[in-house]
Amino acid sequence: MSNLIIFDPENPGTPRQSKALPDRLIDGDPCYKTWEQDNVDNGRIRSGIWEATPGATRSIKGETWEYCSILSGLMELTEDGKEPRRFAAGDTFILRPGFVGTWRTIETVRKLWVIVSP
């Protein structure tokens, strides 16, 4: 096993496919693909590539910290009580523990992510 993990967004392998949780669905019927690239410390730190089709869901981070870098597509993130923010290819942001808001995928979006859980 190598200690160097290389992400290839053009050929990430076979994804795990999923749908929005019914209690978090706001609009549409978004479908997700997740390509986990690395998993450390029994899942406490994970990273990969994620894709979502258009729709809107509640985003609730709980105690999880997440780094996101948008590779393609267009999405809007609205933290509860704040103004909506749009993100497209090249944009990077962090969702800190306690974040609650709405994730709206406008055009199918693909991102790199790193999650750190307690």
VOGU-3710 file (C-alpha; in Angstrom, 3 decimals, decimal comma):
1> msnliifdpe> 0,000/0,000/0,000  1,292/3,440/-0,948  1,198/6,529/1,229  0,577/8,597/-1,906  -3,063/8,755/-3,042  -3,656/10,209/-6,511  -7,138/11,404/-7,458  -8,122/10,978/-11,120  -11,436/12,842/-11,599  -11,625/11,613/-15,210
11> npgtprqska> -11,385/7,925/-14,248  -12,190/7,531/-10,527  -13,397/3,923/-10,699  -16,783/2,499/-9,753  -18,976/4,815/-7,675  -21,343/4,080/-4,837  -24,720/5,411/-5,958  -27,338/6,885/-3,633  -30,307/9,245/-3,399  -31,241/12,077/-1,075
21> lpdrlidgdp> -32,567/10,995/2,304  -36,367/11,544/2,278  -36,284/13,692/5,424  -33,660/15,988/3,826  -35,174/16,296/0,323  -36,449/19,799/-0,499  -36,842/19,771/-4,285  -36,269/17,486/-7,270  -34,850/13,969/-7,217  -31,071/14,343/-6,893
31> cyktweqdnv> -28,906/11,289/-7,487  -25,418/10,982/-6,025  -22,245/9,175/-7,010  -19,446/8,824/-4,470  -15,949/7,626/-5,225  -14,159/7,263/-1,897  -10,437/7,587/-2,549  -9,053/7,215/0,960  -10,230/6,232/4,437  -8,017/6,765/7,504
41> dngrirsgiw> -8,384/6,028/11,208  -11,444/3,753/10,805  -13,345/6,340/8,736  -12,591/9,372/10,899  -10,864/11,013/7,914  -12,231/10,274/4,449  -11,741/11,795/1,014  -12,964/11,346/-2,507  -14,933/12,617/-5,457  -18,691/13,243/-5,288
51> eatpgatrsi> -21,278/14,072/-7,938  -24,880/15,267/-7,603  -27,627/15,829/-10,170  -29,973/18,836/-9,850  -32,176/19,187/-6,790  -32,121/20,641/-3,295  -31,545/19,079/0,122  -30,945/20,100/3,714  -27,258/19,987/4,571  -26,632/19,241/8,236
61> kgetweycsi> -22,983/18,769/9,180  -23,404/17,920/12,865  -19,879/17,440/14,247  -18,316/16,842/10,813  -15,826/19,217/9,130  -15,765/19,145/5,303  -13,473/20,665/2,668  -15,001/20,965/-0,834  -13,422/21,959/-4,139  -15,832/22,197/-7,078
71> lsglmelted> -14,548/20,499/-10,237  -17,553/21,114/-12,509  -21,164/22,231/-12,485  -23,012/24,919/-10,573  -24,506/24,845/-7,092  -25,855/27,173/-4,450  -25,301/26,889/-0,728  -27,462/28,800/1,750  -26,562/28,685/5,410  -29,693/29,123/7,543
81> gkeprrfaag> -30,195/32,837/8,185  -27,620/33,895/5,541  -27,679/34,915/1,882  -27,284/32,212/-0,830  -23,782/31,719/-2,263  -23,137/30,236/-5,731  -20,159/27,985/-6,433  -18,759/26,736/-9,760  -15,631/24,995/-11,057  -12,530/26,254/-9,266
91> dtfilrpgfv> -14,358/27,394/-6,116  -13,346/25,961/-2,749  -15,049/26,188/0,646  -15,228/24,574/4,073  -18,365/23,499/5,920  -17,578/23,656/9,632  -19,231/21,559/12,334  -22,671/22,929/13,118  -23,395/24,074/9,540  -27,097/23,797/8,675
101> gtwrtietvr> -28,514/25,014/5,380  -29,674/24,178/1,868  -27,510/22,630/-0,853  -29,067/23,281/-4,262  -27,460/21,667/-7,306  -28,338/23,805/-10,336  -26,198/21,960/-12,922  -24,779/18,507/-12,180  -21,875/19,191/-9,850  -18,705/17,230/-9,145
111> klwvivsp> -16,428/18,015/-6,216  -13,343/16,819/-4,379  -14,020/16,410/-0,666  -12,251/15,688/2,590  -14,314/14,909/5,696  -13,047/14,816/9,260  -15,384/13,366/11,905  -14,868/13,168/15,654
//
